[in-house]
Amino acid sequence: MNGGIKVRATDFLCKVATEEEVLEYSCAFLQLYREEARYLERTAPWIERVGLTHVRTRIVDDAAGRHTLYERFLESQRFAQVDPWAERANGKDAEEFAPLRARTTAVAESPPS
């Protein structure tokens, strides 16, 4: 959890088994943070204020509550979220990430201008 200059990178919330669970738990966490944090409060200070136990109770222990938070997060993103990586995932600017050897070979084989 990133809190700007104060980092809480080693807090363990839970372990999940599937990608779908990762999305549900992560989105529920973000929605809980969005609903409960103070304006401009970063995640680390928020966790310190409410306690990791509170977050664990709301996200891990309460399956129905977690799913409700997850659904509210998805609803909020329907209107305001544009996926900044969607174009790249579909191949836009793919040549930027070609291995150097392949790019060097392609450049070397190009006819002079």
N, C-alpha and C positions, 0 to 999 in steps of 0.2 A: 504494500500500500504506500503510495507516494504522498508525501505531505510537504512538498517543496524542499526547504532546507532541513526539515526534520523527517527522516525516513524510518519507516517501520517495516522493513523488507522481510523480516523473519517471523512475523506473526503467522501462526498456523490457524486457519479457520476450519478447514475440513479437507477430506480427500474424497474425490469423486471418481467414477469409473468410466464415464462416457463423455463424448464431446457435447452431447445434448445437456448433460448435467453441468458441465463447465459453463455453458451459456446460461442456463437457468440460474445457477448460483451467482455467477458474476453479474448478470443483469439485475437480479434481486438485490445484491449488495449495492450496486450503483443507484438503484431506485431508493433504497433505504437511506443512503447517503444524501441523495437529492432532496428527500422529504424531511430529513431530520437535522441536517447540518445547518449551521448558521451561514448567512450570506458571506461569501468569500472564505469560509473556513475550509482548509485543506483536509484531506482524509486522515492524515496522522494526528493532528490536533483533535479532530472529531472523534477518532477512536479513543484517544486518551480521555476525552470528556465523557463519552457515554460508556466506555469499557468494551473490551473485546467480548466479554461474556454476554452483554446485551446484544451485540451483533450476532453472535453465535446462536443465541436463543431465538432471535427473529429469523435468521437465515437457515440455520442447520436444523434446529429442533422443531420448528414449526413449518411442516411441509405445505400446508394449505396457505399459510401466510406468505411463504416464499413464492409459491406459485402466483399468488395475487400480486405481489411486488413485481414479479417477472412480467406478468401480463400488463401491468401499468407502465412498466418500462417500454415494452414493445409498442404499446399504444402511443406513448409520447414520441417515439422515434418515427412513427409512420408519417408524421407531418413535417418534421423538422430535420430529419437526418438524411444527408446525402453521403453515401459511402465513398470516401475519398480514394479507396483502393480498388473500386469496382472496375474502372477502366484499365488499370494495370493488370488486374487479375484476368481480364479478357484480352491481354496481349499488347495494350498500348505501351509504347516505348520499351518493348521487350529487348531490343538491341542494346539498351543501356546496361543490361545485366548479362550479356553474353560473356563467356569465358574469354580472357585476354588472348589466349592462343588462337581461338577461332576468329576474333576480331583482327588480330595481327595478320593472320593468313588471308582473311577477306580483304583487308586493306592492301596487302602486298600483291594480291592477285588482280586488284582493280587496275584498269588501264589508266595511264596518266591523262590528266585533263589538258 
